[in-house]
């Protein structure tokens, strides 16, 4: 559980740095916020998908 949140916050931090150099320097605040929110949501969905896949795999192995 801690690993999942660490990955999400790390990706949001990287997105913030990326957004700063690409958008915020040019005055595009909405693009900066969009990058942080989108990357965080994408990583959360990716982690959810991975965990769900692991649970299904373990469930299938138990049924065999």
RABELTA-V622077 format. One record per pair of residues at least 24 apart in sequence whose ideal C-beta (glycine too) atoms are under 10 Angstrom apart, sorted by the first residue. I is the first residue (numbers start at 0). J is the second residue. Records with the same first field share a line. If there is no record, write none. Layout:
I->J  J
This chain:
0->50
2->46
3->42  43  45  46  47  49  50
4->43  46
6->42  43  45  46
7->38  39  40  41  42  43  45  46
8->39  42
9->42
10->35  38  39  41  42  43  45  46
11->35  36  37  38  39  40  42  43
12->38  39
13->38  42
14->38  39  41  42
15->39
